[in-house]
């Protein structure tokens, strides 16, 4: 009994830690690529990304996006990014996004989200390099949603790097943890 409780606590703690880090991957179809580079014209700084799938993967890290201007332009620059997402197999509750290129050079000024169900959400961090989007209810699997955001760049930078962490709904990770704990207990019970 003590072994079962210990295994359950370890798996639950690992699931909670994974949930805090965001254990999803994103991609076009295969879901394995998490680093992308996009070119944009500073004279018309709008980038509309193709629809990407969000899949559960406990080994995944953050999603990195690298934006390269076709030429260096005048500052300030307002880069408008439009992303279409498809939640495949794991409910998403919150979204963390961070501008990481040059400290102090960029801040998020505007964020809007539209999903299949018109789920209410809140955005925190406008006016800073880090934003968080939190939906009132988890976005269920098969949900399509669009995030439109504007990044204001104050200084001339040769490239723009953004890191994203979609985070699964914690109950999903708890169920995953319970399932793994059950497998550990079942395996321990074998002669």
N, C-alpha and C positions, 0 to 999 in steps of 0.2 A: 504494500500500500504506500509506504514512504517513497519507494522508487517511482511509482506512478505519479504521485503528487510532485515530486522533484522534477520529473520529465515534463509534466504539464506546465509547471512554473517556468522552466527554461524555455520551452517552446513559446509560451505566451509572451515572455519578455523579448525573445527574438522577433516575434511577430510585431510587437509594439514598436521596437526599434526600427524594424524594416518599414513599418507604416509611417513613421516619422520622417524617414529618408525618402520615401516615394519609390515603391518597388514596381514600377511599370516601365515598359519600353514603348517606343513609338516608331512608326515607319510606314512606308508605302507598301502594303501587302504582306511582306515577310516579317515586319516588326523588329528586325534585328539591328538596323542602323540607328544610332543615336547622335551622330555628329554630321551636320550638314553645312554646306557653304552656299550662299546666295549672293548674286551680284545685283546691284541697284544703281540707278542713275540719280545723283544728288539733285539734279534739276527737277526730277519727278520722283521723290523718295517714297514710293509705295511698293511694298512687296506683298503679293498675295500667294501664299503657299498652297500647294495642292493638298487635298484631304489626306490626313494621316490617321492611322489606327493606333489606339492605345490598348496594350495587352499587358496582362499580369506577368511579371518576371522578377522573382525575388533577388536575382543577381544583377539587375539593371542598375545603372547609375543615372545621373542627370541627363537631360536632353540638351545638347550643345548646339547653338546656331551661330554661324559665323557669317556676317554680312560685309561684303566688300564693295565700296563705292567705285564706280567706273573712273572717277577722277576726284581729286580733292577739291572740295568746294568751300564756299563761304559758310561761316557759322553765324548764328545757330542753325542747326539742321533738324528738321522734324521728320523722323523716319516713322512712317505708318506701316504697321505689320498686320496683316489679316491672315488668320490661321483657321482652317476648317479641320475639325477633329471628329473621330468616330470612336466612341467607347465600346470596345469589343466584348471583353469578358470580365471586367472588374468595375464595380461602381466607383466613381470619382467624387470626392467630397471637397477637396480644395486644390489650389493650383498656386505654386510659388514660382516667381519669375524674377531674375536678377540680371541687371546689366553689369558685366564684369571686366570690360576692356580697360578703361583708364579711370581710376578712382576720381570722383568729382567732375567727370566730363559729361555724364548723362543722367537724366531723371525721367521717370514715367509721368506723363501729364494727362493721359486720358485712357480709359479702358472701358469697353462695353462687351457684354457677352449675350449671346442669343442661343438658346438650346431648343430642342424639339418640344419640350414641355413648358417653356417659359418659366423655369425654376428661378425663384428669387435668389439673389446673391448679393454679397457685399465685397467691396474692394478696399483694401487698406494699403497705405504706402505711396499714394500719389504724391509727386513732388520729391520722391527719393529714388535711388537706383533699384529698390526692391519693392515688388508688389505682391500681395496675396489676394487671391480670389477665393471666397468661401461660399458655397451654395448652401441654402437653408436645408435642402434635402440632397442626399447623394444622387448623382446622375446615374441612372441604371444602365446596364449594358444595352447596346444597340441605340444609344442616344447620339444624335449628331449635334455638335455645337460649334459656334464660331466665336473666336476671341479677336476683337479689333483693339489695337493699342497703339499709342503714340509715344515714341521715345525722343525726348528733346536732348540733342547733343550740343553742349555749350562750347566745346573746344574742338579744333580740327584734329580728327583721329584717322589713322590709316585704315582701321577696321573696327567693326562693332561685334562684340561677343555677348551672347545672351545665354543664360542657363535656366532651364525650366525643370520643375519637379512636380508632376501631377501626383497626387497622393490618394491611394485607395481609401475607401470608407473603412474605418477601424473595425467594424463588425465583420467585414470580409476577412480581414487579417486574423481576427480572433477565431473565426471558423476554420481558417487554414491552420492555425496553431493547434486547435483541438484535433483536427484530422491527423496532423503529424504526430501529436502526442499519442493518439490511439494506435498509430503504426508502431511507435517506439514501444508501447506497453505490450502490444501483440507480439512483437519480435522478442521482447524480454521473456515472455511466457513460454517460448519454445524450448524444448529440452536440448 
